[in-house]
Amino acid sequence: MTQNPLHTERAPDPGFPFSALVGHPELRLALLLAAVDPAIGGVLISGPRGTAKSTAARALAALLPGAPFVSLPLAASVEQLVGTLNLEGALRDGQVRLAPGMVARADGGVLYVDEVNLLPDALVDALLDVAASGVNTVERDGISHQHAARFVLVGTMNPEEGELRAQLLDRFGLCVALDNPATPELRQAIVRARLAFDQNPQAVHRQQAAAQAALVNRLAAARLALAQLDWPDAVLAHATGLALAAGADGVRGDLVLLKAARAHAAWQGQSTVSVADVDTVAELALVHRRQQTAPPPPAFRASTAPQASGPTQAPATDHATNGDWGALPPQAEGMAALRPTGGLVAKKA
């Protein structure tokens, strides 16, 4: 049987539970915020090999019941991504038929792009357009067709294999830079969690069942509450002030920051968006948009990210600074380097 080149799949079962992930509270929070509001524009995860980038993306898909998990191969064409129109059918019976692409298949789920920095720019540009708008437009020979395509976009890259152009980097809503585990204690916690899962995944799933169910319910409630939340003038002023201080080009950073703050308020079950919500998500929204001469934003507060439970719980220092070992990722010209954090290492699926 010929394998489907679009690689549409359900999240692996049993995949590594999101609630059992150890380390990187920033990454877990960014993924959850993008799931609450896919219009944020997705999450870019930058980090070395073996830092569980794909594991986290697949674990997120499992929090969306029945959601597809679609993986984009490097060799995909634009037509495979966005789809194409069958005009022969229009000439025959007057019906324009859509041959759905990957974005249609990912609607309601997660679209995962490994090594996004190695994709052709035209493909990345088309993908980010759909991710931000939630609508895909297919055009051929003067005929166009639109359909909904709301999915959580997760892109990963290893900075050692090349940078993403600044123009495309800015198009991702949120960004997290990962590094290797910063402490022996954190590394041991990660290894124990991975060994326990490899030895008996069903037991880990039973142990995490309650925590997983709580995340599923909380995510569903946050999605429903999102439309009821608005941004007070003080929140808007604070967000635009942070984006201006970061030297972000245009206003995309301001908009993403406000959307992420609203998603955070919904995730927290709040009735309004606050300045504290903006500060909590500021690093995720601005780290890849900040000019090198701009001052850093308020300290990132990751206490609102879900914590692992049971024996896989990371030590309290799992979001500590990186320490002296290991180099920072290469710096792209004209941009501040992404600040990496240690943890969440697991075998790549």
C-alpha positions in Angstrom: 0.0 0.0 0.0 1.3 3.5 -0.9 1.8 5.7 2.1 -0.2 8.9 2.2 2.3 11.7 1.4 0.4 14.1 3.7 1.1 11.9 6.7 -2.3 12.5 8.4 -2.5 10.5 11.6 -4.2 10.5 15.0 -2.2 11.4 18.0 -0.3 8.1 18.9 -2.1 6.0 21.5 -0.6 5.5 24.0 1.5 8.6 23.4 3.4 10.4 26.2 0.7 12.2 28.3 0.9 16.0 28.3 0.4 16.0 32.1 3.5 13.8 32.5 5.9 16.2 30.6 8.7 17.3 32.8 10.4 20.7 32.6 9.9 23.6 30.3 6.8 25.2 31.8 7.2 28.0 29.1 6.7 25.4 26.3 3.8 23.7 28.0 2.1 27.1 28.5 2.7 28.3 24.9 1.2 25.1 23.5 -1.9 25.3 25.7 -2.4 29.0 24.8 -2.2 28.2 21.1 -4.7 25.4 21.7 -7.1 27.8 23.5 -6.9 30.3 20.6 -5.4 28.9 17.3 -5.6 32.5 15.9 -2.5 33.3 17.9 -0.6 31.9 15.0 1.1 28.8 16.3 4.2 28.1 18.3 7.8 27.9 17.1 10.0 25.6 19.2 13.7 26.1 18.7 16.1 23.6 20.3 18.7 20.9 19.9 18.0 17.3 19.1 16.4 15.2 21.8 14.6 18.0 23.6 11.1 16.4 23.1 9.8 18.9 20.6 7.7 16.4 18.7 6.8 14.5 21.9 5.2 17.7 23.3 3.3 18.5 20.0 1.8 15.0 19.9 0.9 15.1 23.5 -1.0 18.4 22.9 -3.1 16.7 20.2 -4.2 14.1 22.7 -5.8 16.9 24.7 -8.2 17.6 21.8 -10.6 14.6 21.7 -10.8 13.2 18.2 -8.5 15.8 16.8 -6.2 14.9 13.8 -2.5 15.2 14.0 -1.0 16.1 10.6 2.7 16.1 10.0 4.1 18.1 7.1 6.9 16.4 5.2 9.8 18.5 3.9 9.1 17.4 0.3 5.5 18.6 0.3 4.3 21.0 -2.4 2.1 24.0 -2.0 -0.8 22.1 -3.7 -0.4 19.3 -1.1 -0.5 21.9 1.7 -3.4 24.1 0.6 -5.2 21.8 -1.8 -6.3 22.4 -5.4 -9.5 22.7 -7.4 -10.8 20.1 -9.8 -11.9 22.3 -12.7 -12.6 19.3 -14.9 -15.7 18.6 -12.7 -16.8 22.2 -13.2 -16.7 21.8 -16.9 -18.5 18.5 -16.8 -21.3 19.1 -14.3 -20.9 22.7 -13.1 -19.6 21.7 -9.7 -16.2 23.0 -8.5 -14.7 20.3 -6.3 -11.9 20.8 -3.8 -9.1 18.3 -3.5 -8.3 19.0 0.1 -4.8 19.6 1.2 -3.1 19.3 4.5 -4.6 22.4 6.1 -8.1 21.0 5.5 -7.1 17.7 7.0 -5.7 19.4 10.1 -8.9 21.5 10.8 -9.7 21.1 14.5 -6.4 19.5 15.3 -2.6 20.0 15.3 -0.5 20.6 12.2 3.1 19.7 13.0 6.1 20.9 11.0 9.5 19.5 11.9 12.5 21.4 10.7 10.4 24.3 9.6 13.6 26.3 8.9 14.4 23.8 6.1 11.1 24.3 4.2 10.9 26.6 1.2 9.9 30.1 2.1 6.8 30.0 -0.1 5.5 27.0 1.7 6.1 28.5 5.1 4.5 31.7 4.1 1.3 30.0 2.8 1.2 27.9 6.0 1.5 30.9 8.3 -1.2 32.8 6.4 -3.7 30.0 7.0 -2.7 29.5 10.6 -3.2 33.1 11.5 -6.5 33.6 9.6 -8.1 30.2 10.2 -9.3 30.3 6.6 -7.8 28.7 3.5 -8.3 30.1 0.0 -7.6 27.9 -2.9 -7.4 29.6 -6.3 -7.0 28.2 -9.8 -7.6 29.8 -13.2 -9.6 32.6 -11.8 -11.8 30.4 -9.6 -11.5 30.5 -5.8 -12.8 28.4 -3.0 -12.6 29.1 0.8 -12.9 26.7 3.7 -12.2 26.8 7.5 -8.8 25.6 8.6 -8.4 26.3 12.3 -5.6 24.2 13.7 -2.8 24.5 16.2 0.4 25.1 14.3 3.5 23.7 15.9 6.8 24.3 14.1 10.2 23.0 15.4 13.7 23.7 14.3 17.3 23.0 15.3 19.2 26.2 15.1 22.4 24.3 14.3 20.8 23.4 10.9 20.1 27.0 9.9 18.0 30.0 11.0 14.5 31.0 9.9 14.4 34.3 8.0 13.4 37.2 10.2 10.3 37.9 8.0 9.0 34.4 8.6 10.1 34.2 12.2 7.9 37.2 13.0 4.9 35.4 11.5 4.9 32.8 14.2 2.7 33.8 17.1 4.7 32.5 20.0 8.2 31.2 20.3 10.1 29.1 22.8 13.8 28.3 22.8 14.9 25.1 24.4 18.2 23.9 25.7 19.5 20.8 27.3 18.6 20.2 31.0 20.2 22.8 33.2 20.7 20.7 36.4 21.4 17.1 37.3 18.2 16.9 39.2 16.1 17.9 36.3 17.9 15.5 33.9 17.3 12.7 36.3 13.6 13.5 36.6 13.3 13.5 32.8 15.1 10.2 32.4 12.9 8.6 35.1 9.8 9.8 33.4 10.9 8.5 30.0 12.0 5.1 31.4 8.7 4.7 33.2 6.8 5.3 30.1 8.9 3.1 27.9 8.7 0.2 30.3 4.9 0.5 30.9 3.0 3.2 28.9 -0.4 1.8 30.0 0.6 2.2 33.7 1.7 5.8 33.1 -1.6 6.6 31.3 -3.5 5.1 34.2 -1.5 7.2 36.7 -2.0 10.4 34.6 -5.7 9.7 33.7 -7.1 12.2 36.2 -4.6 14.9 35.4 -5.1 14.4 31.6 -8.9 14.6 32.0 -8.6 17.8 34.0 -6.5 19.3 31.2 -9.0 18.3 28.6 -11.9 19.8 30.5 -10.0 23.0 31.3 -9.0 23.5 27.7 -12.5 23.0 26.5 -13.8 25.5 29.0 -11.2 28.0 28.1 -12.1 27.8 24.4 -15.7 28.4 25.2 -14.9 31.4 27.5 -12.5 33.1 25.0 -15.2 35.1 23.1 -16.5 36.5 26.3 -13.3 38.2 27.2 -12.2 41.7 26.1 -9.1 43.9 26.6 -9.5 46.9 29.0 -7.8 50.1 27.9 -5.1 49.6 30.5 -4.3 46.1 29.2 -4.1 47.4 25.6 -1.8 50.2 26.6 0.5 47.9 28.6 0.8 45.4 25.7 1.6 48.1 23.1 4.1 49.6 25.4 5.9 46.4 25.8 6.0 45.7 22.1 7.2 49.3 21.5 10.0 48.9 24.1 11.0 45.6 22.4 11.4 47.3 19.1 9.0 45.0 17.4 8.4 45.8 13.7 4.8 46.6 12.9 1.9 45.8 15.2 1.8 42.0 14.8 3.6 41.6 18.1 1.1 43.8 19.8 -1.8 41.8 18.4 -0.3 38.4 19.3 0.6 39.6 22.8 -3.1 40.7 23.4 -4.5 37.4 22.0 -2.1 35.4 24.1 -3.0 37.4 27.2 -6.7 36.8 26.5 -6.1 33.1 26.1 -4.2 33.0 29.4 -7.1 34.7 31.1 -9.4 32.2 29.7 -7.1 29.3 30.7 -7.0 30.7 34.2 -10.8 31.0 34.3 -10.8 34.7 34.8 -13.7 37.1 33.8 -11.4 39.7 32.4 -7.9 40.1 30.9 -5.4 41.8 33.2 -2.0 43.5 33.0 -0.6 40.5 34.8 -1.8 38.2 31.9 0.1 40.4 29.5 3.3 40.2 31.6 3.0 36.4 31.9 3.0 35.8 28.2 5.2 38.8 27.1 8.3 36.7 26.6 6.6 34.1 24.5 5.2 36.7 22.2 8.2 39.1 21.9 11.3 37.0 22.3 11.6 36.5 18.5 10.6 40.0 17.7 12.9 41.9 20.0 15.6 44.0 18.6 19.1 43.5 20.1 19.2 47.0 21.6 15.8 46.7 23.3 15.6 46.1 27.0 14.3 42.7 28.3 10.5 42.5 29.2 9.2 41.8 32.7 10.4 38.4 34.0 8.5 35.5 32.5 6.2 33.9 35.1 5.7 30.3 34.3 3.8 29.3 37.5 0.5 29.0 35.6 1.8 26.2 33.3 0.5 22.8 34.4 2.9 20.8 36.5 3.7 17.1 36.2 2.2 15.0 38.9 3.3 11.8 40.7 6.8 10.5 40.4 7.4 12.4 37.2 7.1 15.8 39.0 10.1 18.0 38.1 12.0 19.6 40.9 11.2 23.2 41.8 14.3 24.4 40.0 13.2 23.1 36.6 12.9 26.6 35.1 16.3 27.8 36.5 18.7 29.6 34.3 20.9 27.6 32.0 24.1 27.5 33.9 27.6 27.7 32.3 27.6 24.6 30.2 26.2 24.5 26.6 26.3 27.3 24.1 23.4 29.5 23.3 21.7 29.0 19.9 23.3 31.0 17.1 22.1 34.6 16.9 20.3 35.7 13.8 21.4 39.1 12.4 19.2 42.0 13.6 17.4 40.0 16.2 18.0 39.1 19.8 19.0 35.5 20.5 16.1 33.3 21.7 16.5 32.6 25.4 16.7 28.8 25.9 15.5 26.9 28.9 16.5 23.4 30.0 14.4 20.3 30.4 11.7 18.2 28.7 14.1 15.8 27.0 12.5 12.6 25.7 12.9 10.1 22.9 11.7 11.7 19.6 8.7 9.9 18.2 
